[in-house]
Amino acid sequence: MVVCACPASAQGPNRTRVHEALPENVQAGKSSYSFYTACDWLAGGDMRFCGFGPMESHTHATARERGEELEESSHIPWVIDVDDTTASSAGDGPNLGRLRGHIARQNPQSKAMIEHLTANATPSADAGPASAVLENEVLVLFTATPHSYVTPKFYVETKPTTGKVVPTWNYAAVQAYGRARVYFDSKSDETSAYLDRQVADLSHAMETSIMGFTGREGRPSAWKVSDAPDRYVDLLKKNIIGVEIEITRLQGKFKMSQEMSKGDREGVIQGFAGLGTEQAGEISALVRERGELKDAKKSQAP
């Protein structure tokens, strides 16, 4: 699931192709959102994630009979909101943002969440809740777009001397944890307002960042939700539920051959560069970058 998409205020140098700047962010009230594309998310130190795709995995656990828990996952696109405030409402830590998405109502994960929330809702004389927060923490997994098998033939320093090399896989990943609010009452104004904003923002982000339909420099203008008949959109909205996750913590990892010797790393860099594909070029650049960061950190050690 992202890297990543990140808030407009995220910092970090754009050093390689995979660190391209995000498309122009769209302002929504006092918060900004951006589509999950290529950018730095965790700024500071050497924790930088980039080049993650828009379709990511949302996982949660729900209680079943006999106290069992069932983990379920869905691959969905996300939009991220970051308020102007510096603190998270979940505590005194930094504001890591909120992920906004939606899932088909007929998705088994949607059914499980709705079943769990309605079964545990506080009885009301008026009506059930239009939205509710899942009891358990949820997890969203993001994997970088450039990832690849690494052949032992690229280890030009170790393979000729000892032969003690085996294949591996280079990747970068982020795990975002948080609390999920689910908007599931199709008759509720709260749910309708959330979904109106969600589908409009997500459609705009995809139209501009993936299709390139910006309406500028001769490019076509983006499709808008308002281009479709209102009654048709309202009908389709009844078939989806909203999921909004306040991020409480982030974990991530780069595995880009930084554990190898300089000679073997250079072999990996040149090996991928020689493949001549866009993804291989991105892998080559990331291996070089992560290696340089490791070497710089090592040289600064006491």
C-alpha positions as CSV (number, residue, x, y, z in Angstrom):
1,M,0.0,0.0,0.0
2,V,2.1,4.0,-0.4
3,V,5.8,5.5,-0.9
4,C,4.2,7.3,-0.8
5,A,1.9,10.0,-1.0
6,C,2.5,12.6,1.5
7,P,1.3,16.0,2.8
8,A,2.2,19.2,0.9
9,S,4.4,20.1,3.9
10,A,6.6,17.0,3.7
11,Q,10.3,17.8,3.3
12,G,13.1,16.0,1.6
13,P,15.4,16.5,-1.4
14,N,14.3,15.4,-4.8
15,R,17.5,13.6,-5.8
16,T,16.3,11.0,-8.3
17,R,13.5,10.3,-10.7
18,V,11.5,8.4,-8.1
19,H,11.6,11.5,-5.9
20,E,9.7,13.6,-8.4
21,A,7.5,16.3,-6.8
22,L,3.8,15.5,-6.4
23,P,1.3,17.1,-8.7
24,E,-0.1,20.4,-7.5
25,N,-2.1,19.6,-4.3
26,V,-5.7,20.6,-4.0
27,Q,-6.7,22.7,-1.1
28,A,-9.7,21.6,0.9
29,G,-10.6,24.0,3.6
30,K,-7.8,24.2,6.1
31,S,-6.2,20.9,5.1
32,S,-4.5,19.7,1.9
33,Y,-4.7,16.3,0.3
34,S,-2.5,14.6,-2.1
35,F,-2.7,11.3,-4.0
36,Y,-0.4,8.5,-3.0
37,T,2.4,8.8,-5.6
38,A,6.1,9.4,-5.5
39,C,7.4,11.6,-2.7
40,D,9.2,11.7,0.6
41,W,6.9,10.9,3.6
42,L,9.0,10.6,6.7
43,A,11.4,13.5,6.6
44,G,14.5,13.6,8.8
45,G,17.4,11.2,9.2
46,D,17.5,8.5,6.6
47,M,13.8,7.6,6.9
48,R,12.6,8.5,3.4
49,F,10.1,6.6,1.4
50,C,9.3,7.1,-2.2
51,G,7.7,5.8,-5.4
52,F,4.8,3.9,-3.8
53,G,1.7,3.2,-5.8
54,P,-1.9,4.3,-5.2
55,M,-3.5,0.9,-4.6
56,E,-2.7,-0.3,-1.2
57,S,-3.8,-2.9,1.4
58,H,-6.0,-2.1,4.4
59,T,-6.1,-4.7,7.1
60,H,-8.2,-5.0,10.2
61,A,-9.2,-7.7,12.7
62,T,-12.7,-8.3,13.9
63,A,-13.9,-10.5,16.7
64,R,-15.8,-13.7,15.8
65,E,-17.6,-16.3,17.8
66,R,-15.7,-18.0,20.6
67,G,-13.4,-14.9,20.9
68,E,-11.6,-15.6,17.7
69,E,-10.3,-12.8,15.5
70,L,-10.4,-12.7,11.8
71,E,-7.9,-10.5,9.8
72,E,-9.2,-9.2,6.5
73,S,-7.6,-7.1,3.8
74,S,-8.6,-5.1,0.8
75,H,-6.6,-3.2,-1.9
76,I,-7.9,0.3,-2.2
77,P,-6.6,3.8,-3.2
78,W,-6.1,6.4,-0.6
79,V,-6.1,10.2,-0.2
80,I,-4.2,11.8,2.7
81,D,-5.2,14.8,4.7
82,V,-2.9,16.8,6.9
83,D,-4.4,19.6,9.0
84,D,-2.6,22.9,9.7
85,T,-2.3,21.8,13.4
86,T,1.0,20.3,14.5
87,A,-0.4,17.8,17.0
88,S,-2.4,14.6,16.6
89,S,-5.8,14.4,18.2
90,A,-4.9,11.0,19.4
91,G,-2.1,12.3,21.6
92,D,0.7,14.8,22.0
93,G,2.7,13.4,19.1
94,P,3.1,14.8,15.6
95,N,0.2,15.1,13.2
96,L,0.8,12.2,10.8
97,G,-2.3,12.8,8.8
98,R,-5.5,11.0,8.0
99,L,-6.0,8.5,5.2
100,R,-9.4,8.7,3.3
101,G,-10.7,5.8,1.3
102,H,-13.8,3.9,0.3
103,I,-14.7,0.3,-0.2
104,A,-17.6,-1.5,-2.0
105,R,-20.4,-2.2,0.5
106,Q,-20.5,-5.8,-0.8
107,N,-16.9,-6.4,0.0
108,P,-16.6,-9.1,2.8
109,Q,-14.4,-6.7,4.7
110,S,-17.1,-4.0,4.6
111,K,-19.7,-6.4,5.8
112,A,-17.5,-7.6,8.7
113,M,-16.8,-4.0,9.8
114,I,-20.4,-3.0,9.6
115,E,-21.5,-6.1,11.5
116,H,-19.0,-5.5,14.2
117,L,-19.8,-1.8,14.6
118,T,-23.6,-2.3,14.7
119,A,-23.3,-5.2,17.1
120,N,-21.3,-3.1,19.5
121,A,-23.2,0.2,19.1
122,T,-24.7,1.9,22.1
123,P,-28.5,1.6,22.0
124,S,-30.2,4.9,21.0
125,A,-33.8,6.0,21.1
126,D,-33.4,7.7,17.7
127,A,-31.3,5.7,15.4
128,G,-28.1,3.8,15.0
129,P,-24.8,5.5,14.4
130,A,-24.0,6.9,10.9
131,S,-20.3,6.2,11.5
132,A,-18.3,4.6,14.2
133,V,-14.6,3.9,15.1
134,L,-13.3,0.3,15.0
135,E,-12.2,-0.9,18.4
136,N,-8.9,-2.5,17.1
137,E,-6.0,-0.7,15.5
138,V,-5.9,-1.1,11.7
139,L,-2.9,-1.4,9.4
140,V,-2.3,0.0,5.9
141,L,0.6,-1.5,4.0
142,F,2.4,0.4,1.3
143,T,5.0,-1.0,-1.1
144,A,7.2,1.1,-3.3
145,T,6.7,0.9,-7.1
146,P,10.3,0.0,-7.8
147,H,11.1,-3.4,-6.4
148,S,12.8,-6.3,-8.1
149,Y,14.6,-9.6,-8.0
150,V,18.4,-9.3,-7.7
151,T,20.5,-11.8,-9.5
152,P,23.7,-13.0,-7.8
153,K,25.5,-12.2,-11.0
154,F,25.4,-8.5,-10.0
155,Y,27.6,-9.2,-7.0
156,V,30.8,-8.6,-8.9
157,E,33.1,-8.5,-5.9
158,T,32.0,-11.6,-3.9
159,K,30.8,-14.0,-6.6
160,P,34.2,-14.3,-8.4
161,T,36.1,-14.8,-5.2
162,T,34.0,-17.1,-3.0
163,G,30.8,-17.8,-4.9
164,K,28.9,-17.3,-1.6
165,V,26.0,-15.3,-3.0
166,V,22.4,-16.1,-3.5
167,P,19.4,-14.2,-5.1
168,T,17.4,-11.7,-3.1
169,W,14.6,-9.1,-3.5
170,N,15.1,-5.3,-3.2
171,Y,12.1,-3.4,-1.9
172,A,10.9,-0.5,0.2
173,A,7.8,-0.5,2.4
174,V,5.8,1.5,4.9
175,Q,3.3,0.3,7.5
176,A,0.8,2.9,8.7
177,Y,-1.2,2.1,11.9
178,G,-4.2,4.0,13.1
179,R,-7.8,4.2,14.2
180,A,-10.5,3.8,11.5
181,R,-13.8,5.5,11.4
182,V,-16.3,3.8,9.1
183,Y,-19.1,5.7,7.4
184,F,-21.7,3.1,6.6
185,D,-25.2,4.5,6.9
186,S,-26.2,5.3,3.3
187,K,-29.1,7.5,4.5
188,S,-27.0,9.7,6.7
189,D,-26.0,13.2,5.7
190,E,-22.6,12.6,7.5
191,T,-21.9,9.6,5.2
192,S,-23.1,11.4,2.1
193,A,-20.9,14.4,2.8
194,Y,-17.8,12.2,3.5
195,L,-18.3,10.2,0.3
196,D,-19.0,13.4,-1.8
197,R,-15.7,14.8,-0.7
198,Q,-13.8,11.5,-1.0
199,V,-14.8,10.5,-4.5
200,A,-14.3,14.1,-5.8
201,D,-10.8,14.4,-4.3
202,L,-9.7,10.9,-5.3
203,S,-11.1,11.3,-8.9
204,H,-9.3,14.7,-9.3
205,A,-6.1,13.2,-8.0
206,M,-6.2,10.2,-10.3
207,E,-7.3,12.2,-13.3
208,T,-4.4,14.7,-12.9
209,S,-1.6,12.6,-11.5
210,I,-2.1,9.3,-13.5
211,M,-3.9,10.5,-16.6
212,G,-2.2,13.8,-16.8
213,F,-5.5,15.6,-17.5
214,T,-4.6,18.9,-16.0
215,G,-6.2,21.3,-18.5
216,R,-2.8,23.0,-18.9
217,E,-0.3,23.2,-21.7
218,G,-2.7,21.5,-24.2
219,R,-3.6,18.6,-21.9
220,P,-7.3,17.6,-21.7
221,S,-9.2,18.7,-18.6
222,A,-9.9,16.3,-15.8
223,W,-13.2,14.3,-15.6
224,K,-15.2,15.5,-12.6
225,V,-17.8,13.6,-10.6
226,S,-20.2,16.5,-11.5
227,D,-20.0,15.4,-15.1
228,A,-22.1,12.3,-14.2
229,P,-25.9,12.7,-13.5
230,D,-26.6,13.4,-9.8
231,R,-29.1,10.6,-9.4
232,Y,-26.6,8.1,-10.9
233,V,-23.9,9.2,-8.5
234,D,-26.3,9.1,-5.5
235,L,-27.2,5.5,-6.5
236,L,-23.6,4.4,-6.7
237,K,-22.8,6.1,-3.4
238,K,-25.2,3.7,-1.7
239,N,-23.0,0.8,-2.8
240,I,-19.8,2.0,-1.0
241,I,-18.8,2.8,2.5
242,G,-16.2,5.4,3.7
243,V,-13.1,4.6,5.7
244,E,-11.1,7.4,7.4
245,I,-7.9,6.4,9.3
246,E,-6.1,8.7,11.7
247,I,-2.5,7.6,11.5
248,T,-1.0,7.1,14.9
249,R,2.4,5.6,14.0
250,L,4.5,4.7,11.0
251,Q,7.1,2.0,10.4
252,G,9.2,1.5,7.3
253,K,12.1,-0.3,5.7
254,F,14.4,0.0,2.8
255,K,16.1,-3.1,1.5
256,M,18.1,-1.8,-1.4
257,S,21.4,-3.7,-1.3
258,Q,22.8,-1.3,1.4
259,E,23.9,-4.4,3.4
260,M,26.3,-5.4,0.6
261,S,29.9,-4.3,0.2
262,K,30.7,-1.2,-1.9
263,G,32.0,-3.4,-4.7
264,D,28.9,-5.6,-4.8
265,R,26.6,-2.5,-4.4
266,E,28.3,-0.9,-7.4
267,G,27.7,-4.2,-9.3
268,V,24.0,-4.0,-8.5
269,I,23.9,-0.3,-9.5
270,Q,25.5,-1.0,-12.9
271,G,23.6,-4.2,-13.4
272,F,20.2,-2.6,-13.1
273,A,21.3,0.5,-15.1
274,G,22.3,-1.9,-17.9
275,L,18.9,-3.4,-18.1
276,G,17.6,-0.2,-19.7
277,T,14.1,-0.2,-18.3
278,E,12.5,2.6,-16.3
279,Q,12.0,0.5,-13.2
280,A,15.5,-0.9,-13.3
281,G,16.8,2.7,-13.5
282,E,14.8,3.6,-10.4
283,I,16.2,0.6,-8.6
284,S,19.7,1.5,-9.6
285,A,19.3,5.1,-8.4
286,L,17.8,3.9,-5.0
287,V,20.6,1.4,-4.4
288,R,23.1,4.2,-5.0
289,E,21.2,6.6,-2.7
290,R,20.8,4.1,0.1
291,G,24.4,3.1,-0.1
292,E,25.6,6.7,0.0
293,L,23.4,7.3,3.1
294,K,24.8,4.2,4.8
295,D,28.4,5.2,4.0
296,A,27.8,8.8,5.3
297,K,26.3,7.6,8.5
298,K,29.1,5.2,9.0
299,S,31.7,7.9,8.5
300,Q,30.0,10.1,11.1
301,A,30.0,7.3,13.7
302,P,32.4,7.9,16.7
